[in-house]
Amino acid sequence: ALPILLIRVYAAAVNPVDWKRRPAPISLPSGAQLPAIPGYDAAGIVESVGAGVTAFKAGDAVVGRVNGAFAQYVVAEVAQVVPKPSWFTFEQASGIPIAGMAAYGAAEAANIKPGQRVAIIGAAGGAGSAAVDVVHAMGGKVIASGHSSQEAWLKQQGVEEFVAYDKQNVAARIRNVDAVLNMVDGQATPALAYVKRGGMLTSIAGPPPDEQCAAAGVTCVQIRATAPGSSIGDTLRALVKLADAGKYTVRVTKVFPLAQAAEAQQFAHAGDSVGKVILSLDTRSKDR
């Protein structure tokens, strides 16, 4: 059996995967059905630990990649849980796993070197804004593409250049970059044109066709949860290390109570929102 923990959830994050991959109800042998509980990112306090667990104890503040985060309690695999960054609130911490791992994986797979120019498509979203921090931590310079309404917010995050897709010709403005990190559905193939030959394109939203990558002389990598070959636990630990060093944060821009989980998903799904949308499940969600 896998080592497990029971976590009392203080906060859970909303992610596109919540509506793209809704869980199915669970059928019991009796014929009764357990309702499906969405949510993959949870932060809270360890309530109890399973047999053989020594890495955590009851009362520890943690964040993890789980199944069924939109609930007061969740069972989590120890391998996918890490200590909460000490200066993050529980709301901020809950925004780490899905978006942070995708962003870190995209940057890691792109093999970013100091001084390189890196375009981030969809830089203002949960994964995109995390990618801005990770690329900066690796020494890269960020060209962010987003909606014109997001420019001021992204400039506050320290992006070096901004291109508004609704007002400017992105292909004319982003040229010969060392790498593209694509965070948006349907944008991976157009983004190939932004990368110099020998460069990298990583995408969390589907890759361009192999033959087009080959013709452009670009190495394309699809990121599923983390960079290929990296575990969830290792990636979460890397993010917590960056967070504790002050190089990565989660920008919570809207918080809903659990009872408004449907509204929270609709708000996040509407597009052009910035940062992370979070559900609060406990009055202590704003605590550090």
C-alpha positions in Angstrom: 0.0 0.0 0.0 1.2 3.5 -0.7 2.0 5.7 2.3 -0.8 8.2 2.8 -1.9 11.2 4.8 -5.3 12.7 5.8 -5.2 16.4 5.2 -7.7 18.9 6.5 -8.1 21.2 3.6 -7.9 24.9 4.2 -7.7 26.0 0.6 -8.0 24.4 -2.9 -7.1 25.9 -6.3 -9.2 26.0 -9.4 -7.5 24.8 -12.6 -8.6 24.3 -16.3 -8.2 20.5 -15.7 -11.2 20.8 -13.3 -13.6 21.4 -16.2 -11.6 19.6 -18.9 -11.5 16.4 -17.0 -14.4 16.2 -14.6 -14.2 13.1 -12.4 -17.0 10.5 -12.7 -19.1 9.3 -9.8 -17.8 6.2 -8.0 -20.2 3.1 -8.1 -20.2 1.0 -4.9 -20.9 -2.8 -4.9 -24.3 -2.0 -3.3 -25.2 0.0 -6.4 -25.1 3.3 -4.6 -23.0 6.1 -6.1 -20.5 8.3 -4.4 -20.5 11.8 -5.9 -17.4 12.8 -7.9 -15.3 15.4 -6.0 -13.3 17.7 -8.3 -10.0 19.5 -7.5 -6.4 18.5 -7.6 -4.6 21.2 -5.5 -5.0 21.3 -1.8 -3.2 23.1 1.1 -4.0 22.5 4.7 -2.9 20.7 7.9 -2.1 17.0 8.3 -4.9 15.5 10.4 -3.4 12.0 10.6 -0.8 9.9 9.0 -1.0 6.3 7.6 1.1 3.3 8.6 4.8 3.8 8.1 4.7 7.5 7.5 7.6 9.3 9.1 8.1 12.4 6.8 5.0 14.2 8.2 3.1 14.3 11.5 -0.3 15.6 12.6 -0.4 19.4 12.6 2.2 19.9 9.8 1.2 22.6 7.2 1.4 21.0 3.8 0.4 21.4 0.1 -0.1 18.5 -2.3 -1.3 17.2 -5.6 -4.4 15.2 -4.7 -7.6 13.9 -6.0 -10.8 15.4 -4.6 -9.5 18.7 -3.2 -12.9 20.4 -3.1 -13.7 18.8 0.2 -13.0 19.4 3.9 -10.7 16.4 4.1 -8.6 14.6 1.4 -6.4 11.5 1.4 -3.1 12.2 -0.3 -0.1 10.1 -1.3 3.0 11.1 0.8 5.1 11.2 -2.4 2.9 14.0 -3.8 2.9 16.2 -0.6 5.4 18.8 0.5 5.7 21.2 3.4 3.9 24.5 2.8 6.3 27.4 1.9 6.7 29.2 5.3 5.8 32.7 4.0 2.9 31.6 1.8 -0.7 31.7 3.0 -2.6 28.5 2.6 -4.5 30.1 -0.2 -1.2 30.9 -2.0 0.1 27.4 -1.3 -2.9 25.7 -2.7 -2.2 27.4 -6.1 1.2 25.7 -6.4 0.7 22.1 -7.7 -1.0 21.9 -11.1 0.0 25.4 -12.4 3.4 25.5 -10.7 4.4 22.0 -11.9 3.3 22.8 -15.4 5.2 26.0 -15.5 8.4 24.6 -13.9 8.2 21.6 -16.2 7.9 23.8 -19.2 10.8 25.9 -18.2 13.0 22.9 -17.1 12.3 21.1 -20.4 13.2 24.2 -22.4 16.7 24.1 -20.7 16.7 27.9 -20.2 20.1 29.5 -19.7 20.9 32.9 -18.2 20.3 35.8 -20.6 18.1 33.8 -23.0 15.0 35.4 -24.4 11.9 33.4 -23.6 8.4 34.0 -24.9 5.5 32.9 -22.6 2.2 32.6 -24.4 -0.6 33.2 -21.9 1.7 34.7 -19.3 -1.0 36.1 -17.0 -2.8 32.9 -16.2 -2.0 30.6 -13.2 0.6 28.5 -15.1 1.8 31.5 -17.1 2.4 33.8 -14.1 4.3 30.9 -12.4 6.4 30.5 -15.6 7.4 34.2 -15.4 8.9 33.6 -12.0 10.6 30.3 -12.9 12.1 31.7 -16.1 13.4 34.8 -14.1 14.8 32.4 -11.5 16.7 30.6 -14.2 18.1 34.0 -15.5 15.9 34.3 -18.6 14.3 37.4 -20.0 10.6 37.2 -20.5 8.5 38.4 -23.5 4.9 37.9 -22.3 2.0 37.7 -24.7 -1.5 38.3 -23.3 -4.6 40.4 -23.6 -4.0 44.2 -23.5 -6.0 44.3 -20.2 -3.2 42.2 -18.6 -0.3 44.4 -19.5 0.0 46.5 -16.3 -0.4 43.4 -14.1 2.3 41.6 -16.0 4.7 44.6 -16.0 4.3 44.5 -12.2 5.5 40.9 -12.3 8.7 42.1 -14.0 8.2 40.9 -17.6 10.8 42.6 -19.8 8.5 42.9 -22.9 4.8 42.6 -23.4 2.8 41.9 -26.6 -1.0 42.3 -26.7 -2.5 39.7 -29.0 -5.7 41.7 -29.3 -3.9 44.9 -30.5 -0.6 43.8 -32.1 0.6 41.2 -34.6 2.3 38.7 -32.2 4.3 37.0 -35.0 5.7 40.4 -36.0 6.7 41.3 -32.4 8.1 38.0 -31.2 10.9 36.7 -33.3 14.0 34.6 -33.0 13.5 33.8 -29.3 15.6 31.0 -27.6 12.4 29.3 -26.3 8.7 29.5 -26.2 6.6 28.3 -23.3 3.1 27.8 -24.5 0.3 27.9 -21.9 -2.8 28.3 -24.2 -4.9 25.9 -26.2 -4.4 26.2 -29.9 -1.4 28.4 -29.8 1.5 25.9 -30.0 1.7 25.7 -33.8 1.6 29.5 -34.4 4.2 29.9 -31.7 6.7 27.8 -33.7 7.3 30.8 -35.9 8.6 32.8 -32.9 11.5 30.5 -32.2 14.9 30.6 -33.8 16.3 27.4 -35.4 17.9 25.2 -32.8 15.5 26.7 -30.2 12.9 25.0 -27.9 9.2 25.0 -27.7 7.5 23.5 -24.7 3.7 23.4 -24.4 1.3 22.5 -21.6 -1.6 22.6 -24.0 -0.7 20.1 -26.8 2.4 20.2 -29.1 2.6 21.3 -32.7 2.8 18.4 -35.3 6.2 16.7 -35.3 6.9 17.4 -39.0 6.3 21.1 -38.4 8.7 21.2 -35.5 11.3 19.3 -37.6 10.9 21.7 -40.6 11.3 24.7 -38.2 14.4 23.2 -36.6 12.8 23.5 -33.2 12.8 20.9 -30.4 9.2 20.5 -29.3 8.3 19.0 -25.9 4.8 18.4 -24.5 4.4 18.9 -20.8 1.8 16.6 -19.3 2.1 17.2 -15.5 5.8 17.9 -15.1 8.9 17.8 -17.3 9.4 14.4 -18.9 11.3 12.2 -16.4 10.6 14.5 -13.4 8.4 13.3 -10.5 5.6 15.3 -9.0 7.4 15.2 -5.6 10.7 16.5 -7.0 9.0 19.2 -8.9 6.9 20.4 -5.9 10.1 20.4 -3.7 11.9 22.5 -6.4 9.0 25.0 -6.4 8.9 25.2 -2.6 12.7 25.9 -2.6 12.2 28.8 -5.1 9.3 30.1 -3.0 11.3 30.0 0.2 14.1 31.8 -1.6 11.6 34.6 -2.6 11.9 33.8 -6.3 8.4 32.4 -6.9 5.0 33.4 -5.6 1.4 32.5 -6.3 -0.7 35.6 -7.1 -4.2 34.9 -5.7 -6.5 37.3 -7.5 -9.9 35.9 -6.4 -11.2 33.7 -3.6 -14.5 32.0 -3.5 -16.1 29.9 -0.6 -16.4 26.2 -1.3 -20.2 26.6 -1.7 -19.4 28.7 -4.8 -17.1 26.1 -6.4 -19.2 26.2 -9.6 -19.1 30.0 -9.9 -15.3 29.9 -9.2 -14.8 27.5 -12.2 -17.1 29.6 -14.4 -15.1 32.8 -13.4 -11.8 31.1 -14.1 -13.1 29.6 -17.4 -14.3 32.9 -18.7 -10.7 33.8 -19.8 -8.4 36.8 -19.5 -8.5 36.5 -15.7 -5.0 36.9 -14.1 -3.3 34.8 -11.5 -5.0 32.1 -9.5 -8.6 31.5 -8.5 -8.8 29.8 -5.1 -11.5 28.2 -3.0 -11.4 28.8 0.8 -12.6 25.9 2.9 -11.6 27.1 6.3 -11.4 30.5 8.0 -7.6 29.9 8.5 -7.0 29.8 4.7 -5.6 33.3 4.8 -3.1 32.3 7.6 0.5 31.6 7.1 
